[in-house]
Amino acid sequence: MSIRREVSARGGAAVATSAFLLFTLAGCGGGDQPKGAQGSSTPKAAPSVSAKSPSADSSKAVEPEQVIATVKGQAGIALDITSASRDAGGFVTVSGQIKNSGDKPFANTSAWRGNELKSSGVSVAGVTLVDKAGKKRYYVLRDTDGRCLCTTGVAIIDAGQSVPFFAQFPAPPATTADVEFNFPTFASTTLKISG
């Protein structure tokens, strides 16, 4: 009989302790921050949707990235370039989307890796930037293991599919604003570097 009383007492204590912790944690909701501080700690990539009232950040609609250049490849493949930006770290990042507007899967991506970076495997390491005024070609940057700082793993692009694209290059001199972008099997295009 004494065992039954101990179990009953322990069960009641556990329920009381759980309730106390629940109420304590519910009080830690961050309500003491000013309204402006709450909006700044919320990640911009994950806006919340509320039926009650719009948040301070909801007035900023997420706009699709503007295409600054489109280059055509084989069999309905195209690359929409959305940015070519100079970063403070001394490199230029070109990014966009590779799209298959054809009616069949596209699997002829082996030429995209180029001859320069074999260790990157299936990649877009064959892209280059050319500074015509400075007479210099820039190849995709590598990490310490020799792999490209670019999109990898693109072996097949299904019909109607879009794949994110990026490649990072050493930055040309600050005086260079325009570079020629070359991607194997695609037409060349001139890009204006921002930043």
Secondary structure, 3 states (H helix, E strand, C coil): CHHHHHHHHHHHHHHHHHHHHHHHHHCCCCCCCCHHHHHHHCCCCCCCCCCCCCCHHHHCCCCCCCCCEEEECCCCEEEEEEEEEEECCCEEEEEEEEEECCCCCECCCHHHHCCCCHHHCCECCCCEEEECCCCEEEECCECCCCCECECECCCCECCCCEEEEEEEEECCCCCCCEEEEECCCCCCEEEECEC
